[in-house]
Amino acid sequence: NEYIWIYVKDLDNCDEDAIDEALNEIGFCLDDLIRDNHSDCPE
């Protein structure tokens, strides 16, 4: 399995669209990467 970590701060719709578009270009979907468990995220 391959993993991509994306850390976003104060994500708004414009940023989300830009990230989603960039991920789609490399074959990923933002919805597939979003997880509710943020315990592993750095402070």
mmCIF entry with sequence, helices, sheets and N, C-alpha, C, O atoms, coordinates in Angstrom:
data_MODEL
# 
_entry.id   MODEL 
# 
_entity.id                         1 
_entity.type                       polymer 
_entity.pdbx_number_of_molecules   1 
# 
_entity_poly.entity_id                      1 
_entity_poly.type                           'polypeptide(L)' 
_entity_poly.nstd_linkage                   no 
_entity_poly.nstd_monomer                   no 
_entity_poly.pdbx_seq_one_letter_code       NEYIWIYVKDLDNCDEDAIDEALNEIGFCLDDLIRDNHSDCPE 
_entity_poly.pdbx_seq_one_letter_code_can   NEYIWIYVKDLDNCDEDAIDEALNEIGFCLDDLIRDNHSDCPE 
_entity_poly.pdbx_strand_id                 A 
# 
loop_
_entity_poly_seq.entity_id 
_entity_poly_seq.num 
_entity_poly_seq.mon_id 
_entity_poly_seq.hetero 
1 1  ASN n 
1 2  GLU n 
1 3  TYR n 
1 4  ILE n 
1 5  TRP n 
1 6  ILE n 
1 7  TYR n 
1 8  VAL n 
1 9  LYS n 
1 10 ASP n 
1 11 LEU n 
1 12 ASP n 
1 13 ASN n 
1 14 CYS n 
1 15 ASP n 
1 16 GLU n 
1 17 ASP n 
1 18 ALA n 
1 19 ILE n 
1 20 ASP n 
1 21 GLU n 
1 22 ALA n 
1 23 LEU n 
1 24 ASN n 
1 25 GLU n 
1 26 ILE n 
1 27 GLY n 
1 28 PHE n 
1 29 CYS n 
1 30 LEU n 
1 31 ASP n 
1 32 ASP n 
1 33 LEU n 
1 34 ILE n 
1 35 ARG n 
1 36 ASP n 
1 37 ASN n 
1 38 HIS n 
1 39 SER n 
1 40 ASP n 
1 41 CYS n 
1 42 PRO n 
1 43 GLU n 
# 
_struct_asym.id          A 
_struct_asym.entity_id   1 
# 
loop_
_struct_conf.conf_type_id 
_struct_conf.id 
_struct_conf.pdbx_PDB_helix_id 
_struct_conf.beg_label_comp_id 
_struct_conf.beg_label_asym_id 
_struct_conf.beg_label_seq_id 
_struct_conf.pdbx_beg_PDB_ins_code 
_struct_conf.end_label_comp_id 
_struct_conf.end_label_asym_id 
_struct_conf.end_label_seq_id 
_struct_conf.pdbx_end_PDB_ins_code 
_struct_conf.beg_auth_comp_id 
_struct_conf.beg_auth_asym_id 
_struct_conf.beg_auth_seq_id 
_struct_conf.end_auth_comp_id 
_struct_conf.end_auth_asym_id 
_struct_conf.end_auth_seq_id 
_struct_conf.pdbx_PDB_helix_class 
_struct_conf.details 
_struct_conf.pdbx_PDB_helix_length 
HELX_P HELX_P1 AA1 ASN A 13 ? GLU A 25 ? ASN A 13 GLU A 25 1 ? 13 
HELX_P HELX_P2 AA2 LEU A 30 ? LEU A 33 ? LEU A 30 LEU A 33 1 ? 4  
# 
_struct_conf_type.id          HELX_P 
_struct_conf_type.criteria    ? 
_struct_conf_type.reference   ? 
# 
loop_
_atom_site.group_PDB 
_atom_site.id 
_atom_site.type_symbol 
_atom_site.label_atom_id 
_atom_site.label_alt_id 
_atom_site.label_comp_id 
_atom_site.label_asym_id 
_atom_site.label_entity_id 
_atom_site.label_seq_id 
_atom_site.pdbx_PDB_ins_code 
_atom_site.Cartn_x 
_atom_site.Cartn_y 
_atom_site.Cartn_z 
_atom_site.occupancy 
_atom_site.B_iso_or_equiv 
_atom_site.pdbx_formal_charge 
_atom_site.auth_seq_id 
_atom_site.auth_comp_id 
_atom_site.auth_asym_id 
_atom_site.auth_atom_id 
_atom_site.pdbx_PDB_model_num 
ATOM 1   N N  . ASN A 1 1  ? 0.841   -1.202 0.000   1.00 0.00 ? 1  ASN A N  1 
ATOM 2   C CA . ASN A 1 1  ? 0.000   0.000  0.000   1.00 0.00 ? 1  ASN A CA 1 
ATOM 3   C C  . ASN A 1 1  ? 0.870   1.244  0.000   1.00 0.00 ? 1  ASN A C  1 
ATOM 4   O O  . ASN A 1 1  ? 1.932   1.284  0.621   1.00 0.00 ? 1  ASN A O  1 
ATOM 5   N N  . GLU A 1 2  ? 0.398   2.252  -0.708  1.00 0.00 ? 2  GLU A N  1 
ATOM 6   C CA . GLU A 1 2  ? 1.087   3.532  -0.704  1.00 0.00 ? 2  GLU A CA 1 
ATOM 7   C C  . GLU A 1 2  ? 0.214   4.541  0.018   1.00 0.00 ? 2  GLU A C  1 
ATOM 8   O O  . GLU A 1 2  ? -1.012  4.520  -0.086  1.00 0.00 ? 2  GLU A O  1 
ATOM 9   N N  . TYR A 1 3  ? 0.868   5.419  0.748   1.00 0.00 ? 3  TYR A N  1 
ATOM 10  C CA . TYR A 1 3  ? 0.132   6.404  1.522   1.00 0.00 ? 3  TYR A CA 1 
ATOM 11  C C  . TYR A 1 3  ? 0.598   7.804  1.168   1.00 0.00 ? 3  TYR A C  1 
ATOM 12  O O  . TYR A 1 3  ? 1.775   8.037  0.892   1.00 0.00 ? 3  TYR A O  1 
ATOM 13  N N  . ILE A 1 4  ? -0.339  8.717  1.183   1.00 0.00 ? 4  ILE A N  1 
ATOM 14  C CA . ILE A 1 4  ? -0.008  10.129 0.983   1.00 0.00 ? 4  ILE A CA 1 
ATOM 15  C C  . ILE A 1 4  ? -0.550  10.880 2.185   1.00 0.00 ? 4  ILE A C  1 
ATOM 16  O O  . ILE A 1 4  ? -1.724  10.761 2.534   1.00 0.00 ? 4  ILE A O  1 
ATOM 17  N N  . TRP A 1 5  ? 0.323   11.657 2.812   1.00 0.00 ? 5  TRP A N  1 
ATOM 18  C CA . TRP A 1 5  ? -0.112  12.506 3.918   1.00 0.00 ? 5  TRP A CA 1 
ATOM 19  C C  . TRP A 1 5  ? -0.240  13.928 3.409   1.00 0.00 ? 5  TRP A C  1 
ATOM 20  O O  . TRP A 1 5  ? 0.696   14.489 2.840   1.00 0.00 ? 5  TRP A O  1 
ATOM 21  N N  . ILE A 1 6  ? -1.405  14.497 3.620   1.00 0.00 ? 6  ILE A N  1 
ATOM 22  C CA . ILE A 1 6  ? -1.621  15.891 3.239   1.00 0.00 ? 6  ILE A CA 1 
ATOM 23  C C  . ILE A 1 6  ? -2.063  16.634 4.490   1.00 0.00 ? 6  ILE A C  1 
ATOM 24  O O  . ILE A 1 6  ? -3.108  16.339 5.070   1.00 0.00 ? 6  ILE A O  1 
ATOM 25  N N  . TYR A 1 7  ? -1.258  17.590 4.890   1.00 0.00 ? 7  TYR A N  1 
ATOM 26  C CA . TYR A 1 7  ? -1.605  18.392 6.052   1.00 0.00 ? 7  TYR A CA 1 
ATOM 27  C C  . TYR A 1 7  ? -2.128  19.735 5.572   1.00 0.00 ? 7  TYR A C  1 
ATOM 28  O O  . TYR A 1 7  ? -1.450  20.456 4.840   1.00 0.00 ? 7  TYR A O  1 
ATOM 29  N N  . VAL A 1 8  ? -3.335  20.058 5.991   1.00 0.00 ? 8  VAL A N  1 
ATOM 30  C CA . VAL A 1 8  ? -3.927  21.330 5.585   1.00 0.00 ? 8  VAL A CA 1 
ATOM 31  C C  . VAL A 1 8  ? -4.364  22.088 6.820   1.00 0.00 ? 8  VAL A C  1 
ATOM 32  O O  . VAL A 1 8  ? -4.844  21.504 7.792   1.00 0.00 ? 8  VAL A O  1 
ATOM 33  N N  . LYS A 1 9  ? -4.191  23.385 6.768   1.00 0.00 ? 9  LYS A N  1 
ATOM 34  C CA . LYS A 1 9  ? -4.602  24.245 7.865   1.00 0.00 ? 9  LYS A CA 1 
ATOM 35  C C  . LYS A 1 9  ? -5.582  25.264 7.309   1.00 0.00 ? 9  LYS A C  1 
ATOM 36  O O  . LYS A 1 9  ? -5.312  25.913 6.298   1.00 0.00 ? 9  LYS A O  1 
ATOM 37  N N  . ASP A 1 10 ? -6.717  25.400 7.975   1.00 0.00 ? 10 ASP A N  1 
ATOM 38  C CA . ASP A 1 10 ? -7.734  26.346 7.540   1.00 0.00 ? 10 ASP A CA 1 
ATOM 39  C C  . ASP A 1 10 ? -8.136  26.094 6.091   1.00 0.00 ? 10 ASP A C  1 
ATOM 40  O O  . ASP A 1 10 ? -8.159  27.009 5.268   1.00 0.00 ? 10 ASP A O  1 
ATOM 41  N N  . LEU A 1 11 ? -8.451  24.833 5.799   1.00 0.00 ? 11 LEU A N  1 
ATOM 42  C CA . LEU A 1 11 ? -8.834  24.451 4.439   1.00 0.00 ? 11 LEU A CA 1 
ATOM 43  C C  . LEU A 1 11 ? -10.163 25.097 4.070   1.00 0.00 ? 11 LEU A C  1 
ATOM 44  O O  . LEU A 1 11 ? -11.160 24.938 4.775   1.00 0.00 ? 11 LEU A O  1 
ATOM 45  N N  . ASP A 1 12 ? -10.165 25.825 2.962   1.00 0.00 ? 12 ASP A N  1 
ATOM 46  C CA . ASP A 1 12 ? -11.424 26.370 2.472   1.00 0.00 ? 12 ASP A CA 1 
ATOM 47  C C  . ASP A 1 12 ? -11.739 25.734 1.127   1.00 0.00 ? 12 ASP A C  1 
ATOM 48  O O  . ASP A 1 12 ? -10.935 24.967 0.597   1.00 0.00 ? 12 ASP A O  1 
ATOM 49  N N  . ASN A 1 13 ? -12.899 26.047 0.576   1.00 0.00 ? 13 ASN A N  1 
ATOM 50  C CA . ASN A 1 13 ? -13.354 25.381 -0.641  1.00 0.00 ? 13 ASN A CA 1 
ATOM 51  C C  . ASN A 1 13 ? -12.394 25.570 -1.802  1.00 0.00 ? 13 ASN A C  1 
ATOM 52  O O  . ASN A 1 13 ? -12.189 24.649 -2.593  1.00 0.00 ? 13 ASN A O  1 
ATOM 53  N N  . CYS A 1 14 ? -11.805 26.748 -1.914  1.00 0.00 ? 14 CYS A N  1 
ATOM 54  C CA . CYS A 1 14 ? -10.878 27.019 -3.011  1.00 0.00 ? 14 CYS A CA 1 
ATOM 55  C C  . CYS A 1 14 ? -9.664  26.106 -2.899  1.00 0.00 ? 14 CYS A C  1 
ATOM 56  O O  . CYS A 1 14 ? -9.251  25.494 -3.884  1.00 0.00 ? 14 CYS A O  1 
ATOM 57  N N  . ASP A 1 15 ? -9.099  26.014 -1.713  1.00 0.00 ? 15 ASP A N  1 
ATOM 58  C CA . ASP A 1 15 ? -7.933  25.159 -1.491  1.00 0.00 ? 15 ASP A CA 1 
ATOM 59  C C  . ASP A 1 15 ? -8.279  23.696 -1.727  1.00 0.00 ? 15 ASP A C  1 
ATOM 60  O O  . ASP A 1 15 ? -7.498  22.952 -2.319  1.00 0.00 ? 15 ASP A O  1 
ATOM 61  N N  . GLU A 1 16 ? -9.450  23.291 -1.263  1.00 0.00 ? 16 GLU A N  1 
ATOM 62  C CA . GLU A 1 16 ? -9.856  21.897 -1.411  1.00 0.00 ? 16 GLU A CA 1 
ATOM 63  C C  . GLU A 1 16 ? -9.987  21.533 -2.883  1.00 0.00 ? 16 GLU A C  1 
ATOM 64  O O  . GLU A 1 16 ? -9.562  20.456 -3.301  1.00 0.00 ? 16 GLU A O  1 
ATOM 65  N N  . ASP A 1 17 ? -10.575 22.430 -3.667  1.00 0.00 ? 17 ASP A N  1 
ATOM 66  C CA . ASP A 1 17 ? -10.722 22.176 -5.103  1.00 0.00 ? 17 ASP A CA 1 
ATOM 67  C C  . ASP A 1 17 ? -9.366  22.053 -5.777  1.00 0.00 ? 17 ASP A C  1 
ATOM 68  O O  . ASP A 1 17 ? -9.164  21.189 -6.629  1.00 0.00 ? 17 ASP A O  1 
ATOM 69  N N  . ALA A 1 18 ? -8.437  22.922 -5.391  1.00 0.00 ? 18 ALA A N  1 
ATOM 70  C CA . ALA A 1 18 ? -7.104  22.899 -5.996  1.00 0.00 ? 18 ALA A CA 1 
ATOM 71  C C  . ALA A 1 18 ? -6.370  21.608 -5.640  1.00 0.00 ? 18 ALA A C  1 
ATOM 72  O O  . ALA A 1 18 ? -5.721  21.005 -6.494  1.00 0.00 ? 18 ALA A O  1 
ATOM 73  N N  . ILE A 1 19 ? -6.473  21.189 -4.389  1.00 0.00 ? 19 ILE A N  1 
ATOM 74  C CA . ILE A 1 19 ? -5.836  19.952 -3.948  1.00 0.00 ? 19 ILE A CA 1 
ATOM 75  C C  . ILE A 1 19 ? -6.472  18.755 -4.649  1.00 0.00 ? 19 ILE A C  1 
ATOM 76  O O  . ILE A 1 19 ? -5.774  17.850 -5.105  1.00 0.00 ? 19 ILE A O  1 
ATOM 77  N N  . ASP A 1 20 ? -7.800  18.758 -4.730  1.00 0.00 ? 20 ASP A N  1 
ATOM 78  C CA . ASP A 1 20 ? -8.515  17.657 -5.369  1.00 0.00 ? 20 ASP A CA 1 
ATOM 79  C C  . ASP A 1 20 ? -8.120  17.534 -6.835  1.00 0.00 ? 20 ASP A C  1 
ATOM 80  O O  . ASP A 1 20 ? -7.915  16.431 -7.342  1.00 0.00 ? 20 ASP A O  1 
ATOM 81  N N  . GLU A 1 21 ? -8.017  18.667 -7.505  1.00 0.00 ? 21 GLU A N  1 
ATOM 82  C CA . GLU A 1 21 ? -7.643  18.652 -8.923  1.00 0.00 ? 21 GLU A CA 1 
ATOM 83  C C  . GLU A 1 21 ? -6.224  18.118 -9.109  1.00 0.00 ? 21 GLU A C  1 
ATOM 84  O O  . GLU A 1 21 ? -5.962  17.328 -10.016 1.00 0.00 ? 21 GLU A O  1 
ATOM 85  N N  . ALA A 1 22 ? -5.317  18.556 -8.245  1.00 0.00 ? 22 ALA A N  1 
ATOM 86  C CA . ALA A 1 22 ? -3.932  18.093 -8.334  1.00 0.00 ? 22 ALA A CA 1 
ATOM 87  C C  . ALA A 1 22 ? -3.843  16.588 -8.074  1.00 0.00 ? 22 ALA A C  1 
ATOM 88  O O  . ALA A 1 22 ? -3.101  15.879 -8.754  1.00 0.00 ? 22 ALA A O  1 
ATOM 89  N N  . LEU A 1 23 ? -4.601  16.106 -7.089  1.00 0.00 ? 23 LEU A N  1 
ATOM 90  C CA . LEU A 1 23 ? -4.596  14.677 -6.786  1.00 0.00 ? 23 LEU A CA 1 
ATOM 91  C C  . LEU A 1 23 ? -5.179  13.867 -7.931  1.00 0.00 ? 23 LEU A C  1 
ATOM 92  O O  . LEU A 1 23 ? -4.679  12.789 -8.251  1.00 0.00 ? 23 LEU A O  1 
ATOM 93  N N  . ASN A 1 24 ? -6.237  14.383 -8.550  1.00 0.00 ? 24 ASN A N  1 
ATOM 94  C CA . ASN A 1 24 ? -6.857  13.667 -9.663  1.00 0.00 ? 24 ASN A CA 1 
ATOM 95  C C  . ASN A 1 24 ? -5.878  13.481 -10.809 1.00 0.00 ? 24 ASN A C  1 
ATOM 96  O O  . ASN A 1 24 ? -5.923  12.475 -11.517 1.00 0.00 ? 24 ASN A O  1 
ATOM 97  N N  . GLU A 1 25 ? -4.995  14.450 -10.990 1.00 0.00 ? 25 GLU A N  1 
ATOM 98  C CA . GLU A 1 25 ? -4.014  14.374 -12.070 1.00 0.00 ? 25 GLU A CA 1 
ATOM 99  C C  . GLU A 1 25 ? -3.027  13.227 -11.859 1.00 0.00 ? 25 GLU A C  1 
ATOM 100 O O  . GLU A 1 25 ? -2.486  12.689 -12.825 1.00 0.00 ? 25 GLU A O  1 
ATOM 101 N N  . ILE A 1 26 ? -2.791  12.851 -10.596 1.00 0.00 ? 26 ILE A N  1 
ATOM 102 C CA . ILE A 1 26 ? -1.867  11.743 -10.322 1.00 0.00 ? 26 ILE A CA 1 
ATOM 103 C C  . ILE A 1 26 ? -2.616  10.478 -9.921  1.00 0.00 ? 26 ILE A C  1 
ATOM 104 O O  . ILE A 1 26 ? -2.017  9.506  -9.460  1.00 0.00 ? 26 ILE A O  1 
ATOM 105 N N  . GLY A 1 27 ? -3.936  10.503 -10.104 1.00 0.00 ? 27 GLY A N  1 
ATOM 106 C CA . GLY A 1 27 ? -4.722  9.291  -9.922  1.00 0.00 ? 27 GLY A CA 1 
ATOM 107 C C  . GLY A 1 27 ? -5.247  9.044  -8.525  1.00 0.00 ? 27 GLY A C  1 
ATOM 108 O O  . GLY A 1 27 ? -5.545  7.905  -8.167  1.00 0.00 ? 27 GLY A O  1 
ATOM 109 N N  . PHE A 1 28 ? -5.365  10.089 -7.734  1.00 0.00 ? 28 PHE A N  1 
ATOM 110 C CA . PHE A 1 28 ? -5.920  9.949  -6.399  1.00 0.00 ? 28 PHE A CA 1 
ATOM 111 C C  . PHE A 1 28 ? -7.188  10.777 -6.266  1.00 0.00 ? 28 PHE A C  1 
ATOM 112 O O  . PHE A 1 28 ? -7.432  11.699 -7.044  1.00 0.00 ? 28 PHE A O  1 
ATOM 113 N N  . CYS A 1 29 ? -7.979  10.434 -5.280  1.00 0.00 ? 29 CYS A N  1 
ATOM 114 C CA . CYS A 1 29 ? -9.189  11.199 -5.004  1.00 0.00 ? 29 CYS A CA 1 
ATOM 115 C C  . CYS A 1 29 ? -9.123  11.710 -3.569  1.00 0.00 ? 29 CYS A C  1 
ATOM 116 O O  . CYS A 1 29 ? -8.827  10.952 -2.646  1.00 0.00 ? 29 CYS A O  1 
ATOM 117 N N  . LEU A 1 30 ? -9.398  12.989 -3.391  1.00 0.00 ? 30 LEU A N  1 
ATOM 118 C CA . LEU A 1 30 ? -9.304  13.590 -2.064  1.00 0.00 ? 30 LEU A CA 1 
ATOM 119 C C  . LEU A 1 30 ? -10.209 12.869 -1.069  1.00 0.00 ? 30 LEU A C  1 
ATOM 120 O O  . LEU A 1 30 ? -9.818  12.644 0.077   1.00 0.00 ? 30 LEU A O  1 
ATOM 121 N N  . ASP A 1 31 ? -11.425 12.503 -1.506  1.00 0.00 ? 31 ASP A N  1 
ATOM 122 C CA . ASP A 1 31 ? -12.358 11.829 -0.607  1.00 0.00 ? 31 ASP A CA 1 
ATOM 123 C C  . ASP A 1 31 ? -11.801 10.501 -0.103  1.00 0.00 ? 31 ASP A C  1 
ATOM 124 O O  . ASP A 1 31 ? -12.069 10.099 1.029   1.00 0.00 ? 31 ASP A O  1 
ATOM 125 N N  . ASP A 1 32 ? -11.024 9.819  -0.948  1.00 0.00 ? 32 ASP A N  1 
ATOM 126 C CA . ASP A 1 32 ? -10.438 8.543  -0.548  1.00 0.00 ? 32 ASP A CA 1 
ATOM 127 C C  . ASP A 1 32 ? -9.350  8.726  0.504   1.00 0.00 ? 32 ASP A C  1 
ATOM 128 O O  . ASP A 1 32 ? -9.056  7.806  1.268   1.00 0.00 ? 32 ASP A O  1 
ATOM 129 N N  . LEU A 1 33 ? -8.755  9.913  0.543   1.00 0.00 ? 33 LEU A N  1 
ATOM 130 C CA . LEU A 1 33 ? -7.625  10.157 1.433   1.00 0.00 ? 33 LEU A CA 1 
ATOM 131 C C  . LEU A 1 33 ? -8.043  10.747 2.776   1.00 0.00 ? 33 LEU A C  1 
ATOM 132 O O  . LEU A 1 33 ? -7.284  10.697 3.744   1.00 0.00 ? 33 LEU A O  1 
ATOM 133 N N  . ILE A 1 34 ? -9.240  11.300 2.832   1.00 0.00 ? 34 ILE A N  1 
ATOM 134 C CA . ILE A 1 34 ? -9.686  11.957 4.064   1.00 0.00 ? 34 ILE A CA 1 
ATOM 135 C C  . ILE A 1 34 ? -10.045 10.907 5.115   1.00 0.00 ? 34 ILE A C  1 
ATOM 136 O O  . ILE A 1 34 ? -10.807 9.979  4.844   1.00 0.00 ? 34 ILE A O  1 
ATOM 137 N N  . ARG A 1 35 ? -9.500  11.060 6.289   1.00 0.00 ? 35 ARG A N  1 
ATOM 138 C CA . ARG A 1 35 ? -9.806  10.161 7.396   1.00 0.00 ? 35 ARG A CA 1 
ATOM 139 C C  . ARG A 1 35 ? -10.210 11.007 8.600   1.00 0.00 ? 35 ARG A C  1 
ATOM 140 O O  . ARG A 1 35 ? -9.715  12.117 8.797   1.00 0.00 ? 35 ARG A O  1 
ATOM 141 N N  . ASP A 1 36 ? -11.122 10.456 9.397   1.00 0.00 ? 36 ASP A N  1 
ATOM 142 C CA . ASP A 1 36 ? -11.579 11.191 10.568  1.00 0.00 ? 36 ASP A CA 1 
ATOM 143 C C  . ASP A 1 36 ? -10.606 11.088 11.734  1.00 0.00 ? 36 ASP A C  1 
ATOM 144 O O  . ASP A 1 36 ? -10.637 11.910 12.650  1.00 0.00 ? 36 ASP A O  1 
ATOM 145 N N  . ASN A 1 37 ? -9.740  10.075 11.701  1.00 0.00 ? 37 ASN A N  1 
ATOM 146 C CA . ASN A 1 37 ? -8.803  9.869  12.795  1.00 0.00 ? 37 ASN A CA 1 
ATOM 147 C C  . ASN A 1 37 ? -7.541  10.693 12.553  1.00 0.00 ? 37 ASN A C  1 
ATOM 148 O O  . ASN A 1 37 ? -6.734  10.366 11.683  1.00 0.00 ? 37 ASN A O  1 
ATOM 149 N N  . HIS A 1 38 ? -7.383  11.751 13.320  1.00 0.00 ? 38 HIS A N  1 
ATOM 150 C CA . HIS A 1 38 ? -6.238  12.640 13.144  1.00 0.00 ? 38 HIS A CA 1 
ATOM 151 C C  . HIS A 1 38 ? -5.200  12.459 14.242  1.00 0.00 ? 38 HIS A C  1 
ATOM 152 O O  . HIS A 1 38 ? -4.356  13.330 14.453  1.00 0.00 ? 38 HIS A O  1 
ATOM 153 N N  . SER A 1 39 ? -5.259  11.331 14.941  1.00 0.00 ? 39 SER A N  1 
ATOM 154 C CA . SER A 1 39 ? -4.371  11.135 16.086  1.00 0.00 ? 39 SER A CA 1 
ATOM 155 C C  . SER A 1 39 ? -2.904  11.049 15.674  1.00 0.00 ? 39 SER A C  1 
ATOM 156 O O  . SER A 1 39 ? -2.017  11.302 16.488  1.00 0.00 ? 39 SER A O  1 
ATOM 157 N N  . ASP A 1 40 ? -2.642  10.690 14.409  1.00 0.00 ? 40 ASP A N  1 
ATOM 158 C CA . ASP A 1 40 ? -1.262  10.569 13.957  1.00 0.00 ? 40 ASP A CA 1 
ATOM 159 C C  . ASP A 1 40 ? -0.703  11.869 13.390  1.00 0.00 ? 40 ASP A C  1 
ATOM 160 O O  . ASP A 1 40 ? 0.478   11.947 13.052  1.00 0.00 ? 40 ASP A O  1 
ATOM 161 N N  . CYS A 1 41 ? -1.554  12.889 13.288  1.00 0.00 ? 41 CYS A N  1 
ATOM 162 C CA . CYS A 1 41 ? -1.100  14.154 12.719  1.00 0.00 ? 41 CYS A CA 1 
ATOM 163 C C  . CYS A 1 41 ? -0.214  14.897 13.717  1.00 0.00 ? 41 CYS A C  1 
ATOM 164 O O  . CYS A 1 41 ? -0.480  14.880 14.919  1.00 0.00 ? 41 CYS A O  1 
ATOM 165 N N  . PRO A 1 42 ? 0.832   15.545 13.224  1.00 0.00 ? 42 PRO A N  1 
ATOM 166 C CA . PRO A 1 42 ? 1.657   16.357 14.122  1.00 0.00 ? 42 PRO A CA 1 
ATOM 167 C C  . PRO A 1 42 ? 0.888   17.578 14.589  1.00 0.00 ? 42 PRO A C  1 
ATOM 168 O O  . PRO A 1 42 ? -0.054  18.027 13.937  1.00 0.00 ? 42 PRO A O  1 
ATOM 169 N N  . GLU A 1 43 ? 1.298   18.096 15.708  1.00 0.00 ? 43 GLU A N  1 
ATOM 170 C CA . GLU A 1 43 ? 0.619   19.279 16.251  1.00 0.00 ? 43 GLU A CA 1 
ATOM 171 C C  . GLU A 1 43 ? 0.874   20.490 15.373  1.00 0.00 ? 43 GLU A C  1 
ATOM 172 O O  . GLU A 1 43 ? 0.384   21.580 15.668  1.00 0.00 ? 43 GLU A O  1 
# 
